[in-house]
């Protein structure tokens, strides 16, 4: 039987896999809906190396913010953790913290690379772990992705 730490690690890996985009495997908010507290998840992200910050709440806004660019701007896209995913569980709250990197090609053929530092806060509700907070910070010295790619 899996323990809570293993469960959180697996859910975090599912989130990473949700950003694996190929022509026959397009981006979809459905890759994330089961991971997040639907109308409550708080997302704080600065995917643009210039530091533009995105803050929004809810899976619906996840689709509104990331969907159009991911669907039209990213042709092949793959990210993976660099090193270990750190997990800490305390009662019905947990966090996962990790660095991920990757990239791929935009639809216009330009190659991009990307690294972010991630911390996710998870909450167990009715026995099920769901993401309450997704916080991501871009490494501007490594990353070449521009927010225009995602919007």
Secondary structure per residue as TSV (DSSP state, phi and psi in degrees):
chain	resnum	aa	ss	phi	psi
A	1	X	-	360.0	136.6
A	2	X	-	-72.9	144.8
A	3	X	-	-93.8	172.5
A	4	X	H	-60.8	-38.9
A	5	X	H	-61.5	-43.5
A	6	X	H	-63.5	-40.3
A	7	X	H	-61.9	-46.9
A	8	X	H	-62.3	-41.9
A	9	X	H	-61.6	-43.8
A	10	X	H	-64.6	-40.5
A	11	X	H	-64.1	-38.2
A	12	X	H	-64.3	-42.1
A	13	X	H	-64.7	-33.9
A	14	X	H	-63.7	-39.6
A	15	X	H	-60.7	-47.0
A	16	X	H	-58.2	-44.5
A	17	X	H	-63.9	-30.5
A	18	X	H	-61.4	-22.2
A	19	X	T	-95.3	10.0
A	20	X	-	-85.0	108.7
A	21	X	B	-116.1	132.1
A	22	X	B	-139.8	168.3
A	23	X	T	-57.3	-38.6
A	24	X	T	-92.8	4.1
A	25	X	B	-139.7	73.2
A	26	X	-	-70.8	162.4
A	27	X	-	-65.0	142.8
A	28	X	-	-150.1	138.8
A	29	X	T	-61.2	-22.5
A	30	X	H	-63.2	-20.7
A	31	X	H	-66.0	-18.0
A	32	X	H	-119.3	-22.2
A	33	X	H	-54.1	-43.2
A	34	X	T	-72.0	-13.7
A	35	X	T	-90.4	-23.2
A	36	X	B	-107.6	153.1
A	37	X	-	-73.2	106.6
A	38	X	T	-39.4	-61.9
A	39	X	T	-98.5	0.9
A	40	X	T	-115.1	-21.7
A	41	X	-	-52.7	132.1
A	42	X	E	-101.8	123.6
A	43	X	E	-112.5	127.1
A	44	X	E	-127.9	116.5
A	45	X	E	-148.6	142.2
A	46	X	E	-128.0	77.1
A	47	X	-	-70.6	-16.3
A	48	X	S	-91.3	125.0
A	49	X	T	-58.1	-15.0
A	50	X	T	-79.0	-8.5
A	51	X	-	99.5	5.2
A	52	X	-	-58.1	132.3
A	53	X	-	-107.5	134.4
A	54	X	E	-112.9	128.0
A	55	X	E	-133.3	123.2
A	56	X	E	-155.9	166.3
A	57	X	E	-125.9	137.7
A	58	X	S	99.1	145.6
A	59	X	H	-64.0	-33.9
A	60	X	H	-59.9	-41.2
A	61	X	H	-71.9	-27.1
A	62	X	H	-58.3	-45.2
A	63	X	H	-66.9	-42.8
A	64	X	H	-62.9	-42.6
A	65	X	H	-76.1	-46.6
A	66	X	H	-99.6	-26.5
A	67	X	H	-56.9	-55.7
A	68	X	H	-57.7	-43.9
A	69	X	H	-71.1	-41.3
A	70	X	H	-65.6	-35.4
A	71	X	H	-75.5	-32.4
A	72	X	H	-111.2	-24.3
A	73	X	H	-99.6	-20.0
A	74	X	E	-113.1	115.1
A	75	X	E	-82.4	-64.1
A	76	X	E	-118.0	130.5
A	77	X	E	-148.7	129.3
A	78	X	E	-145.1	132.2
A	79	X	E	-126.4	154.4
A	80	X	E	-151.2	153.5
A	81	X	E	-67.8	144.3
A	82	X	E	-102.4	108.9
A	83	X	E	84.3	-162.6
A	84	X	E	-78.8	152.0
A	85	X	E	-94.0	116.0
A	86	X	E	-85.8	134.4
A	87	X	E	-132.0	136.7
A	88	X	E	-134.2	130.9
A	89	X	E	-119.4	135.4
A	90	X	E	-140.8	100.2
A	91	X	T	64.6	-123.5
A	92	X	T	-97.5	14.8
A	93	X	E	-123.3	148.7
A	94	X	E	-153.7	162.8
A	95	X	E	-136.6	153.5
A	96	X	E	-124.1	138.2
A	97	X	E	-135.6	134.1
A	98	X	E	-166.5	168.8
A	99	X	E	-114.6	137.0
A	100	X	E	-130.3	155.6
A	101	X	E	-146.8	163.8
A	102	X	E	163.3	-147.4
A	103	X	E	151.6	-153.4
A	104	X	E	159.2	-153.3
A	105	X	E	-112.2	140.0
A	106	X	E	-79.1	165.8
A	107	X	T	-59.7	-27.7
A	108	X	T	-84.3	5.4
A	109	X	S	91.2	-6.1
A	110	X	-	-77.9	129.3
A	111	X	E	-82.1	140.1
A	112	X	E	-130.2	152.4
A	113	X	E	-128.3	158.8
A	114	X	E	-155.5	136.0
A	115	X	E	-139.4	135.0
A	116	X	E	-136.5	152.8
A	117	X	E	-100.7	126.8
A	118	X	E	-123.0	140.1
A	119	X	E	-135.7	123.5
A	120	X	E	-113.6	135.6
A	121	X	E	-104.9	129.6
A	122	X	E	-114.7	145.4
A	123	X	E	-128.9	134.8
A	124	X	E	-92.3	120.7
A	125	X	E	-124.5	127.1
A	126	X	T	51.0	38.7
A	127	X	T	81.5	2.7
A	128	X	E	-117.6	129.1
A	129	X	E	-80.3	129.4
A	130	X	E	-135.3	149.8
A	131	X	E	-75.8	127.0
A	132	X	E	-100.0	-34.7
A	133	X	E	-138.2	133.9
A	134	X	E	-119.9	110.6
A	135	X	E	-117.7	126.5
A	136	X	E	-132.6	136.6
A	137	X	E	-127.6	128.7
A	138	X	E	-82.1	142.4
A	139	X	-	-84.9	100.5
A	140	X	T	-69.7	-21.0
A	141	X	T	-80.4	-18.0
A	142	X	T	-101.5	-40.4
A	143	X	-	-81.4	143.7
A	144	X	-	-119.7	0.9
A	145	X	-	-68.7	138.1
A	146	X	-	-111.7	149.2
A	147	X	H	-60.2	-26.0
A	148	X	H	-60.8	-26.5
A	149	X	H	-65.9	-34.8
A	150	X	H	-93.8	-5.4
A	151	X	-	-124.2	360.0
